Every structure is written in structure tokens, then in C-alpha cells.
């Protein structure tokens, strides 16, 4: 009996990811039933649901991911200080889901996907990069090519106020890597000095990996936190029993 109940809850969780959006959009998503073991079917249905999810769910206060806005990033160190403000991120609508699976005994959900993200923001930078003075203030355009993300979501099955089962996602861990590299364009570097700016951009775009590792560590966690909060809210919004087929 216990195994039967666990299987039922597991199937409901998977269906939740793909069916809920039918009730939140004016254009219902066509879906097929997937067995728990049919990973290809599950991934297919998640991919079909994704465009509606990235549009946002206003009634749940989930923002659109087509143009995602995240909080300002301020970085300070002995060598370099920079600020990124008015940050807007595009590219989630082109996301390809690579894997989605649930481990019920350990109550873990694994989600992996990739996409190219384009970041527009205002920047201010002042300090030393590789021992060379660098400064500027203006618009920044950053492209994270073929960004691969793997998330582990840790959850529990709890009762809501009506006494019905819901998925309560507690926390997450993740790994992310721009497989295709990172390209950065910073307008008005060195007060508009074109020659210095070209040398600087060649340096940062050729050496993007150590730059991200040393100066961009807060960037990916901020993006992933936004995704995590959206999924968490989304999964708590409906009793699992409403989606049993």
C-alpha cells in the first residue's frame, strides 16, 4: 500500500509540471500521459509547457522569464569594484530541457537545461584587472553562450491549509557553466578611449573563464535563485490531488 501511494504521488508531481499551465493560459497545452519510467515522454511534456511558464504567471506573482529582472549586483575587493544595475536577462524562452527526474526516496528533483542568455544592464567599474588599471561607466551587454545549468531541488510532501498534499521545495544546489564562452561589451570604457577599450575587451573576452571565476561568482547564483523561487511558488500553488489522472 505504501509503495502504491508513493507511486501515485510521484506521478502527480510529474503531471503537475506539465498540466498546471493548461489552467493558467488561454491556449491549453496538448499533453499526453507519461509513466514515471518514461523519461523521454516526461521531458517532452516539460518542453511543451516551458513557453507558457516563461511568459510568467501573474496570479502567482511569477514574473516573465522572457525578460527576467534580478537585483543589483555589487562586487568589492582589494583590486576591483564594480556594480551592475537595472539588470535584464533574456533567452529563457529558448531553453532546451535536457533532463527532469524525481527521486522519491530521497525527495530530490533533478532539472538540467541549456540556453544562451543575453544580459543588458548599467555598469560601473573601477580597479585593477590582471594588474592593469580599468575604469568605466555606461551600458553593459553580456552573452553567456550555451549556458548549461543543473539544479537539484530538495522537497517534501506536506499538507496545505485545506489538508491536501502539496510539494514544498525547501532548498536547492546547482552547477552552471557557459559552455560556449562569455562575451562582454562595456560601453564607455576609459572615458570612451577606443584604443584602450579594444585592448581591454580583447583581454576580458579571451580570458572570460578566470574573470568569471574571480569576479563573477555572484552572477549565476542570483539568476538561479530567481528560477528556484518561481518553481517553488509554482509547485505550492495547487494540491497534487487536483492533477491525478
N, C-alpha and C positions, 0 to 999 in steps of 0.2 A: 504493500500500500504506500509506504514512504517513497519508494522508487518511482511509483506512478505519479505521485504528487509532485516530486522534483521534476520529472519529465514534463508534466503539464505546465509548471511554472516556467521552465526553460523555454518551451515552445512559445508561451505567451510573451516572454521577454523579447525573443527574436521578432515575433509578429508586431510587437509594439513599435519597433524601429521603423517598420515599413508601412504599417497600416494606419497609424495615427494621423499621418499627414493627409489621408483621404478625407478626414473630418475637419481639416483646418484649411483646405484650399477649395476654391470654386471649381477646379478641374481635377476630379478624382484620379488617383494614380491606379493604373491597372496593375494588379499583382496576382501572383499565384501562391498557393500554399506551399510552404517549404518544410521538409522534415528537418529535425535537429541535426542529422548527419549530412545533409545535402549542402555543403559549404558553397558550391557554385550557385545554387539557387538563392541562398541567403544573400550572397554578395551581389547578385544581380538585382534583387529587390531593393537592397540598400542603395545601389547606384541609381535606380529609378526614383527613389524617394528624395535623393540628395538635392535636386534643383529646387524643390519646394522648401526644403529645410533652409537652404542658403538664402532664400528670399526673406526669411525671418518669420517669427510668429508673434505678431503684436500683442495678442491677447495673453500671451505668456511672458511678455516683455523680453522676448528674444530678438535681438537686433539682426538686421540683414547682414549676411556674410559676403554679399556681393561687394560691398564697400564697408569693411569692418573698421571700426574706430576703437583704438586702445588708448590707455592712459599714457601721459607723457613719460618719457624715459630720461633720467638724469644720471650721468656717469661721472664720477670724480675719482681721480687717482693722483699720485705724485707727478706723473708725466703728462696725463691727458685729462681734460674736462670736456664733456660735450652734452648737449641737450637735444632731444628730438621731441617736437611738439606738434599738435594737430595731425596726429598720425592716422593715415588712411591706408588700408590694405585691401587690394583686390586680387582675384584669382581663385577664390574658393569655389566659385561656380564651375570651374573647370576641373575640380578634384576628381581623381580616379581612386576608387576604393580598392585596395589590394587584398585586404583580409578583414573579416569581422567574425569573431567567435566568442563563445562564453564557456567558462569553466565553472560549472555549478558547485562542485565540491569545495572549491577554494573561493567561490564568489568573485571571479575575475572576468572582466570583459576585455578582449584584445581588439584594438582597432588600428589598422595601418592604412595609410593613404599617401598619395603624392600629387603635387601640383606645382605650378610656377606662381610665385607670389610677387606682386609689384607693390612697393611701398612708396607713398608720397607723403612728405612731411616738411616741416620747417626745422632747420638745424642751426646750432651754434657750436663752434668747435674752437678750442684753443689749447695748445700744449705741444708736446714732442711726440713724433711718430718715427720710430727707428732712430731716435736721436736728432731728428731734423725738425725745426720749428714748423708748425702748421696752424693756421687760423682761418676762419671764415664764418659767414653767417648768411643764410638765404634758404632756398628751396633744395630739398634732397630727394633723389629718386634712386631707389634701391630695388634690384631684381634678384630674387632668390630662385635660381633656375632648378627645376625638378626637385623641389623640396620634399624630402621623404620624412614622414612622421609615423612613429609607432607609439601608441598610448596603451597603457594598462589602467583600466578603471576598476577600482575596488568598491564593491557594493554589498548591500544587504537587502533582504526582503522584509519589509516592515508593514505595519498597519497604518493607514491614514486615519483621519478624524472620523470617518464613517466605518472604520473597522475593516477596510478592504486592503488587499495586498498591493503594494506599490514597490518599485525599485528605488532604493535610496542609495545613490552613489556617494561614497564617503570621501574618497581622495583619488589621486592619480599619480602615476610616474610616466615619463616619456623619454624618447630619444628622437632627435631631429638632425637632419643633415641635408645641406643643399648640394645634391649630387652633381648638378650641372654648374656649380660655382655661383658666386655672388658678384654682381656688377653694381657699382655705385657711381652716381653722378651728383656732385655737390656744386651748386651754382655759387658764384661769387667767392670762390676760394682766393685767399691772398689779395682781397680787395679788388678782384677782377683781373689780376695779373695772369694773362693767358698762358704764357710760357711756364711759369711756376705751376699753374693749375694742371697743365697737361702732364708734366713730370709727376706731380702728386697723384693724379688719377691713374696713371700707368702703374705707379708703385702699389697703390691700395688694391687695384683690381687684379694685379698679378699675384699679390700676396694676401688674398682675401681670407684664406683659412686661418693663418696665425692672427690676423687682425680680429676676425670674429671670435676666436678663442680667447683673446686677451681683452678686447674692448666691447664685444657684443654679447656677452653671456646673459644679459637680462632681456635680450630681444625675443628669443624663441620662447622662454617661459611666459612672457607677457601675452604672446599670441595664443599659446596653448591653453593658458588659464581662461581666456575668453571662450575657447571651444569647449573646455571642460564645464564651465558654468552653464553654457547653453544646453549641453547634453544632460547635465544634472537636473536642470529645471524641466527640460523636456520629458525626462523619464519619470519625474514625480507628478506629472500633470494628470495622469489617468490611472484608475485602478486596473491592474493587469487582467482581471476577470472580464472587463469590458471588451477585450480583444481576443478572447478564446474562440476558436473556430471549431 
